[in-house]
Amino acid sequence: MTEVSRHPKRWPRALALVALSLALHLLLVDWGKRHLIAPAAPNEQHAISVALRPVPPPQQPVSLPVAKPPAAKTAPPKKAAAPRRARPVAESIEPPDEPIRETVVVVSAQPAPETAALPSGATDGAGAEEAAAAGKDSKDAGVPPSAETQPPAAGTHYVTDPPPTARLEYDVQATYNQMPVHGSGTLDWKTDGKTYRLDGKAEDFLFTFLNFSSNGEIDAFGVSPELYTEKRMRRSATNTHFNRERNVISFSASTESYPRNGGEQDRASLVWQLAAIGRGDAGQYRPGAVIDLFVAGARDAEVWRIQVLGEEELRLPIGQLRAWHVVRMPKPGSYDQRIDIWLAPLHDWYPVRLRYTDPRQNGDYLDMLLEKVKQ
C-alpha cells in the first residue's frame, strides 16, 4: 500500500500542488510568448514591408574619401606703375634751406644704386634670366612643384553636414538561434558641430543583443571617430582606436593595425557619416551609386562598398515615410554581416530602419524599426 493511500488526507494537498505547478508553467509560457517571441507578422501594424534581395557587386572602381584640396592662393594682380610726369626744372631744384631728410628716406627704399644705373630694360631682362635659372636649378635639385601644378589626389571628396542631436527609439524584431525575439533599441546621437558622441543599444527583458558607443570629431571628412566600443551578447567588450598622434588604427581584440589617412569609419559612425553625406550633397544618392568607406570593426578593417538601391516606401511604428535604402554586402565567402540601412531625407536623414543579417547563425537578424524621435 502506498504512502498516500495510507494517509488519505494528503490527496487534496497533492492535487493542489499539481494544480499550482501547472498554473505556474502556464504563466511562464504566456510570459515567454509575450516577451521573448515576436507576435505574428500579419497582425503587426509595423510589419516588415521591404523584402531583402540579393545585390550584385558594383563594377565601379573603388574611390575612397579625400579631403577637400586647399584653395590655391593667388597673388593679387600688380597694378601697373603710373608713368612719371616730368617735373619742370624749376620744381626739381630744391631751395638750399629746405630739409631733404624725407626725400633721402624715400630714395633709400628704391633698388640698389648699381641697379638703378643700368640702362632702361636691362634690369628686367637680367631678373627674368635669373628667375628662369633659379627655376631650372630648383627642378634639377628635385624641389617639388607648387601645389597649383600638382595633380589632384585620387578619390572622392564628400560634402558633409551631420544631423542634429537626437535620441532615436526603435522597436526591435530579431531571431536568436532561429527563435523569434521582440525587444527595443535606442540610438543617442549628440553633436555640437565640432565633436560627436553616439551610444546604441538593442535589448529585450532578459538580454542585451548589442551595446556600442563611438565618439570623435567633426572634421573636413565629416564624422571622424576616435574610439569605438562594442559589446555583443555573450562576448567580451572590444575597443577600436583611431590614434591621431600616430595616425594608426588598432584593436584591443587583435594585433592588426592600419594607417589612418582620414575618412575612416567604425561600424556605428558609418551610419551617421552616410546621413551627413546625404544632408551635405543629396546628389550622391541615386540608384546604382556607390559610396566607398574604409570601416574598422572589432578586430580588423576593410573597404566597405555601400550600394544605393533606391528610394522605398516604409510603414514603421513612427508612421509611413520614404527613405533611401542602402546596403553593405559582404564579400562572397565571407561570414561578415549584411547591413541594410534606410535614411529618411524628410527626417534629417536619420536612420529610420537598420537591419543586420548574420550568415554565421543561419540567417539570424536584428531589425530596428524607428518608433520615436526626441530632439
C-alpha positions as CSV (number, residue, x, y, z in Angstrom):
1,M,0.0,0.0,0.0
2,T,1.4,3.4,-1.0
3,E,2.1,6.2,1.4
4,V,-0.7,8.3,0.0
5,S,-3.3,5.5,0.4
6,R,-2.3,5.0,4.0
7,H,-2.8,8.8,4.5
8,P,-6.0,9.7,2.6
9,K,-5.9,13.3,4.0
10,R,-2.8,14.0,1.8
11,W,-4.7,13.6,-1.5
12,P,-6.1,17.1,-1.6
13,R,-2.7,18.6,-0.7
14,A,-1.0,16.7,-3.6
15,L,-3.7,17.7,-6.1
16,A,-3.3,21.4,-5.0
17,L,0.4,21.2,-5.6
18,V,0.0,19.7,-9.0
19,A,-2.6,22.4,-9.9
20,L,-0.3,25.2,-8.7
21,S,2.7,23.8,-10.6
22,L,0.6,23.6,-13.8
23,A,-0.6,27.2,-13.3
24,L,2.9,28.4,-12.9
25,H,4.0,26.6,-16.0
26,L,1.2,28.2,-18.0
27,L,2.0,31.6,-16.7
28,L,5.7,31.2,-17.6
29,V,4.8,30.0,-21.1
30,D,2.4,33.0,-21.6
31,W,5.1,35.4,-20.3
32,G,7.6,33.9,-22.7
33,K,5.2,34.3,-25.6
34,R,4.7,38.0,-24.9
35,H,8.3,39.0,-24.1
36,L,10.5,36.6,-26.0
37,I,8.6,35.5,-29.0
38,A,7.6,38.2,-31.5
39,P,3.9,38.5,-32.4
40,A,2.8,37.1,-35.7
41,A,3.7,39.4,-38.6
42,P,0.2,39.6,-40.3
43,N,-1.3,41.1,-37.2
44,E,1.5,43.7,-36.7
45,Q,0.8,47.3,-37.7
46,H,4.6,47.8,-38.4
47,A,5.3,44.5,-40.1
48,I,8.4,44.4,-42.2
49,S,7.3,45.8,-45.6
50,V,10.5,45.6,-47.6
51,A,11.8,42.3,-48.9
52,L,15.6,42.0,-48.9
53,R,17.1,40.7,-52.2
54,P,20.5,39.7,-53.4
55,V,22.6,42.5,-54.7
56,P,25.3,42.0,-57.4
57,P,28.6,43.6,-56.5
58,P,29.2,47.1,-58.1
59,Q,31.6,47.3,-61.1
60,Q,32.8,50.9,-60.4
61,P,36.4,51.3,-59.3
62,V,36.9,52.0,-55.6
63,S,37.1,55.7,-54.7
64,L,37.8,56.4,-51.0
65,P,37.2,59.8,-49.4
66,V,39.8,62.5,-49.7
67,A,40.0,65.9,-48.0
68,K,39.0,69.0,-49.9
69,P,42.1,70.4,-51.6
70,P,43.0,73.8,-50.2
71,A,42.1,76.8,-52.3
72,A,45.1,78.0,-54.3
73,K,46.4,81.3,-53.1
74,T,46.7,83.7,-55.9
75,A,48.6,86.9,-55.5
76,P,46.6,90.0,-56.3
77,P,47.4,91.4,-59.8
78,K,50.1,94.1,-59.6
79,K,49.0,97.5,-60.6
80,A,50.9,98.9,-63.5
81,A,53.1,101.8,-62.3
82,A,51.8,105.1,-63.5
83,P,54.3,106.9,-65.8
84,R,56.2,109.6,-64.0
85,R,55.3,113.0,-65.1
86,A,58.4,115.1,-65.8
87,R,58.6,117.9,-63.4
88,P,59.5,121.4,-64.5
89,V,63.1,122.3,-64.0
90,A,62.0,124.9,-61.6
91,E,60.3,122.3,-59.4
92,S,63.2,119.9,-59.5
93,I,65.6,122.4,-57.9
94,E,65.3,122.3,-54.1
95,P,65.7,125.5,-52.2
96,P,69.0,125.4,-50.4
97,D,67.5,125.9,-46.9
98,E,64.7,123.2,-47.3
99,P,65.4,120.0,-45.3
100,I,65.8,116.9,-47.5
101,R,65.6,114.1,-44.9
102,E,62.2,112.8,-46.1
103,T,63.5,112.7,-49.7
104,V,66.5,110.7,-48.7
105,V,64.4,108.2,-46.9
106,V,62.2,107.7,-49.9
107,V,65.1,107.2,-52.2
108,S,66.8,104.7,-49.9
109,A,63.8,102.4,-50.3
110,Q,64.4,102.1,-54.0
111,P,66.6,99.4,-55.7
112,A,70.4,99.5,-55.1
113,P,72.3,102.3,-56.9
114,E,74.1,99.9,-59.2
115,T,70.8,98.5,-60.4
116,A,69.4,102.0,-61.0
117,A,72.5,102.9,-63.0
118,L,71.8,100.2,-65.6
119,P,70.1,101.3,-68.9
120,S,66.4,101.1,-69.0
121,G,65.2,97.5,-69.5
122,A,68.4,95.8,-68.5
123,T,67.2,95.1,-65.0
124,D,64.0,93.4,-66.2
125,G,65.9,91.2,-68.6
126,A,68.5,90.1,-66.1
127,G,65.8,89.4,-63.5
128,A,63.9,87.2,-65.9
129,E,67.1,85.3,-66.8
130,E,67.9,84.8,-63.1
131,A,64.4,83.7,-62.3
132,A,64.5,81.1,-65.1
133,A,67.8,79.9,-64.0
134,A,66.6,79.6,-60.4
135,G,63.5,77.7,-61.6
136,K,65.7,75.3,-63.6
137,D,68.1,74.8,-60.6
138,S,65.1,74.0,-58.3
139,K,63.8,71.5,-60.8
140,D,67.2,69.8,-61.2
141,A,67.6,69.7,-57.4
142,G,64.3,67.8,-57.0
143,V,62.3,70.6,-55.4
144,P,58.6,69.7,-55.8
145,P,56.4,71.9,-58.0
146,S,53.9,74.2,-56.4
147,A,50.6,72.9,-55.2
148,E,48.8,74.5,-58.1
149,T,50.8,72.4,-60.6
150,Q,50.3,69.1,-58.7
151,P,47.7,66.7,-60.0
152,P,44.6,66.2,-57.7
153,A,44.6,63.3,-55.3
154,A,42.6,60.2,-56.4
155,G,39.4,59.7,-54.5
156,T,36.1,61.4,-53.8
157,H,35.5,64.5,-51.6
158,Y,32.1,64.3,-49.9
159,V,30.4,67.5,-48.7
160,T,29.0,66.6,-45.3
161,D,26.5,68.0,-42.8
162,P,25.9,65.8,-39.8
163,P,22.3,65.5,-38.4
164,P,21.4,67.5,-35.3
165,T,21.4,65.9,-31.9
166,A,18.6,63.4,-31.3
167,R,17.5,60.3,-29.4
168,L,16.0,57.7,-31.7
169,E,13.9,54.9,-30.2
170,Y,13.3,51.7,-32.1
171,D,11.0,48.6,-32.0
172,V,13.4,45.6,-32.4
173,Q,12.5,42.4,-34.1
174,A,15.1,39.7,-34.2
175,T,15.9,36.0,-34.2
176,Y,18.4,34.2,-32.0
177,N,19.2,30.6,-33.0
178,Q,16.2,30.9,-35.2
179,M,14.0,31.8,-32.2
180,P,11.9,34.9,-32.7
181,V,12.7,37.7,-30.2
182,H,11.0,41.1,-29.6
183,G,12.6,44.0,-27.9
184,S,13.6,47.7,-28.0
185,G,16.6,49.8,-29.0
186,T,17.9,53.3,-28.9
187,L,20.5,55.5,-30.7
188,D,21.7,58.5,-28.8
189,W,23.4,60.9,-31.2
190,K,24.9,64.1,-29.7
191,T,27.0,66.7,-31.5
192,D,28.0,70.4,-31.1
193,G,29.3,70.7,-34.7
194,K,32.9,70.0,-33.7
195,T,32.6,66.7,-31.7
196,Y,30.1,63.9,-31.5
197,R,29.1,61.1,-29.2
198,L,27.0,58.1,-30.2
199,D,25.5,55.4,-27.8
200,G,23.5,52.5,-29.1
201,K,21.7,49.5,-27.6
202,A,19.3,46.7,-28.6
203,E,17.8,44.5,-25.9
204,D,14.8,42.7,-24.6
205,F,13.7,42.0,-21.0
206,L,16.4,39.3,-20.5
207,F,19.3,40.0,-22.9
208,T,21.2,42.9,-24.4
209,F,21.9,41.8,-28.0
210,L,24.2,44.7,-28.9
211,N,25.7,47.6,-27.0
212,F,28.1,50.1,-28.6
213,S,29.5,53.6,-28.4
214,S,31.5,55.8,-30.7
215,N,33.0,59.3,-30.2
216,G,35.2,61.6,-32.1
217,E,35.4,64.8,-34.1
218,I,33.6,66.5,-37.0
219,D,36.3,67.4,-39.4
220,A,36.9,68.0,-43.1
221,F,35.9,64.4,-43.9
222,G,32.7,64.6,-41.8
223,V,32.2,62.2,-38.9
224,S,35.7,61.2,-37.7
225,P,35.8,58.6,-34.9
226,E,38.5,58.3,-32.2
227,L,37.2,55.4,-30.1
228,Y,34.7,52.7,-30.9
229,T,33.5,50.2,-28.2
230,E,31.3,47.2,-29.0
231,K,29.7,44.6,-26.7
232,R,27.7,41.7,-28.2
233,M,25.7,39.1,-26.3
234,R,27.9,36.5,-24.6
235,R,31.1,38.2,-25.9
236,S,33.6,40.4,-24.3
237,A,33.7,44.2,-25.0
238,T,36.2,45.3,-27.6
239,N,37.8,48.7,-28.3
240,T,38.9,50.1,-31.7
241,H,41.3,53.1,-31.6
242,F,41.8,55.7,-34.2
243,N,45.0,57.2,-32.9
244,R,45.5,60.8,-34.2
245,E,49.0,61.2,-32.9
246,R,50.5,58.2,-34.6
247,N,47.8,58.0,-37.4
248,V,47.2,54.3,-36.7
249,I,44.0,52.3,-36.3
250,S,44.5,49.5,-33.7
251,F,42.3,46.9,-31.9
252,S,42.1,45.5,-28.4
253,A,40.9,42.2,-29.8
254,S,43.7,41.6,-32.3
255,T,47.2,42.7,-33.2
256,E,46.1,44.1,-36.6
257,S,46.8,47.7,-37.4
258,Y,46.1,50.0,-40.3
259,P,47.3,53.5,-41.3
260,R,44.8,56.3,-40.6
261,N,44.7,58.7,-43.6
262,G,41.4,60.4,-42.8
263,G,37.8,59.5,-43.7
264,E,37.8,56.1,-41.9
265,Q,34.7,55.0,-40.0
266,D,33.7,52.4,-37.4
267,R,30.6,50.2,-37.6
268,A,28.5,52.8,-35.7
269,S,29.8,56.1,-37.1
270,L,29.3,54.7,-40.6
271,V,25.6,55.2,-40.4
272,W,25.9,58.8,-39.4
273,Q,28.5,59.6,-42.0
274,L,26.1,58.3,-44.6
275,A,23.5,60.6,-43.2
276,A,26.0,63.5,-43.2
277,I,26.7,62.9,-46.9
278,G,23.0,62.9,-47.7
279,R,22.5,66.2,-45.9
280,G,25.5,67.8,-47.4
281,D,25.1,66.5,-51.0
282,A,21.9,64.6,-51.7
283,G,23.0,64.1,-55.3
284,Q,25.3,61.3,-54.0
285,Y,22.1,59.2,-53.5
286,R,20.8,57.8,-56.8
287,P,20.0,54.2,-57.8
288,G,23.2,52.4,-58.6
289,A,25.5,54.8,-56.9
290,V,28.3,53.6,-54.7
291,I,29.9,55.2,-51.6
292,D,33.2,53.7,-50.6
293,L,34.4,54.0,-47.0
294,F,37.2,52.3,-45.0
295,V,35.4,50.8,-42.0
296,A,37.1,49.3,-38.9
297,G,35.2,46.7,-36.8
298,A,36.2,44.9,-33.6
299,R,39.2,43.0,-35.0
300,D,40.1,44.3,-38.4
301,A,39.2,46.8,-41.2
302,E,38.4,46.8,-44.9
303,V,36.8,48.9,-47.6
304,W,33.0,48.8,-47.5
305,R,31.2,49.4,-50.7
306,I,27.9,51.0,-49.8
307,Q,25.4,50.5,-52.6
308,V,22.4,52.8,-53.1
309,L,19.4,50.6,-54.1
310,G,16.8,53.4,-54.3
311,E,14.0,55.2,-52.5
312,E,11.4,53.0,-50.8
313,E,8.1,53.5,-49.0
314,L,8.2,52.2,-45.4
315,R,5.5,51.6,-42.9
316,L,7.1,51.9,-39.5
317,P,5.9,52.4,-35.9
318,I,6.5,56.1,-36.3
319,G,4.4,56.2,-39.5
320,Q,4.7,55.9,-43.2
321,L,7.6,57.6,-44.9
322,R,10.1,57.4,-47.8
323,A,13.7,56.5,-47.3
324,W,16.8,55.8,-49.3
325,H,17.7,52.1,-49.0
326,V,21.5,51.4,-49.0
327,V,23.2,48.1,-48.4
328,R,26.6,46.8,-47.5
329,M,27.0,43.3,-49.0
330,P,29.9,41.2,-47.6
331,K,32.4,39.7,-50.0
332,P,31.5,36.3,-51.4
333,G,32.5,33.5,-49.0
334,S,32.7,36.0,-46.1
335,Y,30.9,35.4,-42.8
336,D,30.6,39.1,-42.1
337,Q,27.2,40.8,-41.7
338,R,24.9,42.2,-44.4
339,I,23.8,45.6,-43.3
340,D,20.8,47.3,-44.7
341,I,20.2,51.0,-43.8
342,W,17.2,53.2,-44.6
343,L,17.8,57.0,-44.4
344,A,14.8,59.5,-44.5
345,P,15.6,62.8,-46.2
346,L,12.5,64.5,-44.8
347,H,13.5,63.5,-41.2
348,D,17.1,65.0,-41.2
349,W,18.4,61.8,-42.9
350,Y,18.1,59.9,-39.6
351,P,18.4,56.1,-39.9
352,V,14.7,55.1,-39.7
353,R,15.4,51.4,-40.1
354,L,18.5,49.2,-39.6
355,R,18.8,45.5,-40.3
356,Y,21.8,43.3,-39.6
357,T,21.8,39.8,-41.1
358,D,24.3,37.3,-39.8
359,P,25.1,34.4,-42.2
360,R,27.0,32.5,-39.4
361,Q,23.8,31.9,-37.5
362,N,21.7,30.5,-40.3
363,G,20.5,34.0,-41.2
364,D,19.7,35.3,-37.7
365,Y,18.9,39.0,-38.0
366,L,18.4,42.1,-35.9
367,D,15.9,44.6,-37.3
368,M,15.4,48.1,-35.7
369,L,12.3,50.0,-36.8
370,L,12.0,53.6,-35.8
371,E,9.3,54.3,-33.2
372,K,10.1,57.8,-31.8
373,V,12.5,60.7,-32.3
374,K,13.3,63.1,-29.4
375,Q,15.4,66.2,-30.2
